[in-house]
Amino acid sequence: MQPPLDRLLRSSLRAFAPYKPGTSVDEVRRRYGIEHPVKLSQNENPLGSSPKAMAALHAIADLSAYIEDDHAALRERLARPYGLGVEHVVLGHGSNELVQVLFNAFVDPGDEVVMGKPTFSLFRKDADLAGGRSIEVPLRDGVHDLDAMLAAVTARTKLVFVCDPNNPTGTRVERAALFAFARALPPDVLLVIDQAYREFMDADGTDGVDVLRERPMTVVLRTASKIYGLAAIRFGYAYGSPEIVDTLNRVRLPFNVAGPAAAAVLAALDDREFFARSIETNERGKRQLYAAFERLGVHAYPTAANFIAVATPIDAQAAYLALLERGVIVRSGDGLGMPGYLRVTVGTEPENAAFVAAFEALLAEWRRRPMEAAR
């Protein structure tokens, strides 16, 4: 007999779908018997983890004691490059947790939250969970339409999210446009700039902290998952004004950042050699993939991140499954609000080549399908 949950469930959960992560390597091994699949689906660092972070983890001798929840040394290290203080930094169990903390702190049922479409799916998920109203503004040519987003702001708007670079398109907004947008927002609206992929942007990209300096009602989200290869330890952080950071610290769970995670990140922040190799690998991989897409005549958005959204001539889910059968794991745009596209993580040169070979082999067949269906 099913338990009578209906009466207990929050109304916002009744039509709530759980977050679905990308397909794992183990699942492909079990399903298709492919021993060494190529995983290009979750925007992980193809070089693995920062060696300095791994050394710090191996040096941990004891896990029995509670740690200091303040993490003052780590927050000081994150603040230092910007000339900020620890009072400007809040830590999270991944930047995903900090998104949820923002909703818990600021959004009441019925409040409006403005965001792009498509963008990072957890913005909408957490808005729904909080009972907020998501105002989704379609991208323009794959980029946040900041003018339209500004026009969507009303007296009920509490938060505005700009994911820069945007996930899943990989695109970024122009610096002048972002500053103009920030200046035009009402002063009582909190601007949240999600920069999980900030380190992969070129010199023309905007550092959200520069916006924060000018507009204190701004929060800038970052993560150690991507550039430092530390996705498994779940560590995110945010920059904000002392008043906002104090509010978020009051809302977040105590001890939300584990001691090993803090030790690994503190070491990784000084691993300049790994950082530089990661950037170079990503830039080389982007050139490799874009050259292939141009040769094959398929559209791909210009990316400022470590992944590329590429068009497919058939249903994205069907294309994803066809690649999966060949041992190449990507993400279908159907589940990311980006139908007709695949999101492909930039890997190592051999990984990229394996994807291109599988994609090219399937492309001729895919291009025949619309013509066959029209007969």
MARNUNU-349286 format. One line per field, with one value per residue (C-alpha): x, y, z; residue number from 1; residue in three letters. Coordinates in steps of 0.5 Angstrom, whole numbers, plus 500, padded with zeros to 3 digits. Layout:
// MARNUNU-349286
xx = (X  ...)
yy = (Y  ...)
zz = (Z  ...)
nr = (NUM  ...)
rest = (ALA  ...)
***
This chain:
// MARNUNU-349286
xx = (500  503  504  499  504  499  496  504  507  508  504  510  513  507  509  516  521  528  534  537  545  548  550  555  561  559  552  555  559  554  549  553  559  564  570  573  567  569  565  564  557  559  564  569  576  579  586  583  584  590  596  597  589  590  597  593  588  593  596  590  591  584  577  574  574  569  572  572  566  569  574  577  584  580  576  582  585  579  578  586  586  581  583  577  576  573  567  566  566  561  562  558  557  558  555  549  548  549  543  538  541  539  532  531  534  530  524  517  512  509  516  519  525  528  533  535  532  535  540  542  536  537  535  528  528  530  525  519  521  521  514  517  515  520  520  524  526  529  536  537  542  544  546  542  538  539  534  528  530  531  524  521  523  517  516  515  522  527  533  535  540  545  549  556  558  551  550  548  550  557  556  558  555  559  562  559  552  553  555  549  544  547  546  539  536  532  537  532  533  539  543  546  552  553  561  562  566  569  576  575  573  578  581  574  570  567  569  563  567  568  560  560  565  560  553  553  546  550  552  558  558  564  566  572  569  571  578  581  578  575  567  567  569  563  566  563  563  560  563  558  557  558  551  549  554  552  545  547  551  545  541  546  547  553  559  556  564  567  575  578  574  577  584  584  581  586  592  589  588  596  597  598  601  595  591  595  595  587  586  591  588  581  583  587  581  576  580  580  572  571  575  571  564  566  568  562  558  554  552  556  555  561  563  567  567  569  564  560  553  553  547  544  540  535  532  537  535  536  543  545  543  546  553  552  551  558  561  561  557  555  548  542  540  532  534  537  532  536  532  536  543  548  552  559  565  572  576  583  585  584  577  575  577  573  567  568  569  563  559  561  560  553  552  550  545  542  542  538  532  529  529  526  521  518  517)
yy = (500  507  512  517  523  527  531  532  534  542  544  546  539  536  536  537  533  531  533  528  528  526  518  515  511  505  505  505  499  495  497  497  493  498  498  505  510  517  522  529  530  533  539  536  537  532  533  530  534  539  535  540  538  531  532  536  530  525  529  528  524  524  526  525  532  537  543  550  552  559  557  564  562  559  565  570  566  567  574  576  577  582  586  584  581  575  578  579  571  565  558  553  545  547  553  549  550  557  558  554  559  565  563  561  568  572  569  568  565  569  573  573  571  573  568  567  561  556  557  553  548  549  556  554  548  552  558  553  549  556  558  563  565  564  569  566  570  567  568  572  568  563  569  573  578  583  588  583  581  588  589  583  586  588  591  583  581  579  576  576  571  572  565  568  564  561  553  550  555  556  564  570  577  583  587  593  590  587  593  597  592  592  600  599  594  597  598  593  587  582  581  574  573  565  564  557  557  564  561  559  566  570  577  580  577  580  578  579  582  588  589  587  593  598  595  592  589  583  576  572  565  561  553  549  543  545  549  545  538  538  536  530  534  539  546  553  560  567  574  579  585  584  585  580  575  575  574  568  565  565  561  556  549  549  545  545  545  539  539  535  540  546  543  541  547  552  547  548  555  555  550  555  550  545  552  554  547  546  553  551  544  547  552  547  543  548  549  542  542  548  546  539  543  548  542  538  544  544  550  551  557  561  558  562  555  548  546  547  547  544  543  536  535  530  530  531  525  521  523  523  515  514  517  513  506  508  509  517  520  527  531  532  539  536  535  542  546  546  542  541  541  537  539  537  538  539  534  532  531  524  524  530  526  520  524  527  521  518  524  525  517  518  525  523  518  523  528  523  522  529  528  520  523  528  522)
zz = (500  498  504  504  502  498  504  507  500  499  493  490  490  486  479  481  477  480  477  472  471  465  464  467  465  469  466  459  460  463  458  452  454  452  456  455  454  452  457  455  458  465  463  468  467  462  466  472  479  481  484  489  491  491  495  501  501  502  507  512  517  521  520  527  529  527  523  524  520  519  514  515  511  505  505  506  500  495  497  497  489  489  495  499  506  508  510  502  501  503  502  499  498  491  488  487  494  494  489  494  500  496  495  502  504  499  495  498  495  489  488  481  479  472  468  461  457  457  462  468  470  478  477  475  480  486  484  484  490  494  491  486  479  474  469  463  458  451  449  443  438  444  448  454  452  457  454  454  461  464  461  465  471  475  483  484  482  487  484  477  474  469  467  464  461  460  461  456  450  453  450  454  454  452  458  456  456  463  466  463  465  472  472  470  475  480  486  491  486  487  481  481  476  476  473  474  468  469  469  461  459  455  457  453  458  464  472  476  482  477  477  485  486  482  484  492  490  486  488  484  484  483  483  484  480  473  472  478  477  484  482  487  493  492  493  491  493  492  493  495  500  507  509  503  505  513  511  507  512  517  512  510  514  519  517  509  507  509  512  506  501  504  504  497  495  499  496  489  489  488  483  477  473  473  472  466  463  464  460  454  454  453  448  444  444  442  436  434  435  431  426  425  426  420  416  417  416  423  427  434  439  440  447  453  457  457  453  446  444  437  432  430  424  428  435  440  444  438  437  444  444  437  440  446  443  440  447  446  452  451  453  450  449  450  457  458  454  448  443  437  440  444  449  448  454  451  452  451  443  443  446  442  436  438  439  432  429  431  430  423  422  424  421  413  416  420  414  410  415  414  406  407  412  407  401)
nr = (1  2  3  4  5  6  7  8  9  10  11  12  13  14  15  16  17  18  19  20  21  22  23  24  25  26  27  28  29  30  31  32  33  34  35  36  37  38  39  40  41  42  43  44  45  46  47  48  49  50  51  52  53  54  55  56  57  58  59  60  61  62  63  64  65  66  67  68  69  70  71  72  73  74  75  76  77  78  79  80  81  82  83  84  85  86  87  88  89  90  91  92  93  94  95  96  97  98  99  100  101  102  103  104  105  106  107  108  109  110  111  112  113  114  115  116  117  118  119  120  121  122  123  124  125  126  127  128  129  130  131  132  133  134  135  136  137  138  139  140  141  142  143  144  145  146  147  148  149  150  151  152  153  154  155  156  157  158  159  160  161  162  163  164  165  166  167  168  169  170  171  172  173  174  175  176  177  178  179  180  181  182  183  184  185  186  187  188  189  190  191  192  193  194  195  196  197  198  199  200  201  202  203  204  205  206  207  208  209  210  211  212  213  214  215  216  217  218  219  220  221  222  223  224  225  226  227  228  229  230  231  232  233  234  235  236  237  238  239  240  241  242  243  244  245  246  247  248  249  250  251  252  253  254  255  256  257  258  259  260  261  262  263  264  265  266  267  268  269  270  271  272  273  274  275  276  277  278  279  280  281  282  283  284  285  286  287  288  289  290  291  292  293  294  295  296  297  298  299  300  301  302  303  304  305  306  307  308  309  310  311  312  313  314  315  316  317  318  319  320  321  322  323  324  325  326  327  328  329  330  331  332  333  334  335  336  337  338  339  340  341  342  343  344  345  346  347  348  349  350  351  352  353  354  355  356  357  358  359  360  361  362  363  364  365  366  367  368  369  370  371  372  373  374  375)
rest = (MET  GLN  PRO  PRO  LEU  ASP  ARG  LEU  LEU  ARG  SER  SER  LEU  ARG  ALA  PHE  ALA  PRO  TYR  LYS  PRO  GLY  THR  SER  VAL  ASP  GLU  VAL  ARG  ARG  ARG  TYR  GLY  ILE  GLU  HIS  PRO  VAL  LYS  LEU  SER  GLN  ASN  GLU  ASN  PRO  LEU  GLY  SER  SER  PRO  LYS  ALA  MET  ALA  ALA  LEU  HIS  ALA  ILE  ALA  ASP  LEU  SER  ALA  TYR  ILE  GLU  ASP  ASP  HIS  ALA  ALA  LEU  ARG  GLU  ARG  LEU  ALA  ARG  PRO  TYR  GLY  LEU  GLY  VAL  GLU  HIS  VAL  VAL  LEU  GLY  HIS  GLY  SER  ASN  GLU  LEU  VAL  GLN  VAL  LEU  PHE  ASN  ALA  PHE  VAL  ASP  PRO  GLY  ASP  GLU  VAL  VAL  MET  GLY  LYS  PRO  THR  PHE  SER  LEU  PHE  ARG  LYS  ASP  ALA  ASP  LEU  ALA  GLY  GLY  ARG  SER  ILE  GLU  VAL  PRO  LEU  ARG  ASP  GLY  VAL  HIS  ASP  LEU  ASP  ALA  MET  LEU  ALA  ALA  VAL  THR  ALA  ARG  THR  LYS  LEU  VAL  PHE  VAL  CYS  ASP  PRO  ASN  ASN  PRO  THR  GLY  THR  ARG  VAL  GLU  ARG  ALA  ALA  LEU  PHE  ALA  PHE  ALA  ARG  ALA  LEU  PRO  PRO  ASP  VAL  LEU  LEU  VAL  ILE  ASP  GLN  ALA  TYR  ARG  GLU  PHE  MET  ASP  ALA  ASP  GLY  THR  ASP  GLY  VAL  ASP  VAL  LEU  ARG  GLU  ARG  PRO  MET  THR  VAL  VAL  LEU  ARG  THR  ALA  SER  LYS  ILE  TYR  GLY  LEU  ALA  ALA  ILE  ARG  PHE  GLY  TYR  ALA  TYR  GLY  SER  PRO  GLU  ILE  VAL  ASP  THR  LEU  ASN  ARG  VAL  ARG  LEU  PRO  PHE  ASN  VAL  ALA  GLY  PRO  ALA  ALA  ALA  ALA  VAL  LEU  ALA  ALA  LEU  ASP  ASP  ARG  GLU  PHE  PHE  ALA  ARG  SER  ILE  GLU  THR  ASN  GLU  ARG  GLY  LYS  ARG  GLN  LEU  TYR  ALA  ALA  PHE  GLU  ARG  LEU  GLY  VAL  HIS  ALA  TYR  PRO  THR  ALA  ALA  ASN  PHE  ILE  ALA  VAL  ALA  THR  PRO  ILE  ASP  ALA  GLN  ALA  ALA  TYR  LEU  ALA  LEU  LEU  GLU  ARG  GLY  VAL  ILE  VAL  ARG  SER  GLY  ASP  GLY  LEU  GLY  MET  PRO  GLY  TYR  LEU  ARG  VAL  THR  VAL  GLY  THR  GLU  PRO  GLU  ASN  ALA  ALA  PHE  VAL  ALA  ALA  PHE  GLU  ALA  LEU  LEU  ALA  GLU  TRP  ARG  ARG  ARG  PRO  MET  GLU  ALA  ALA  ARG)
***
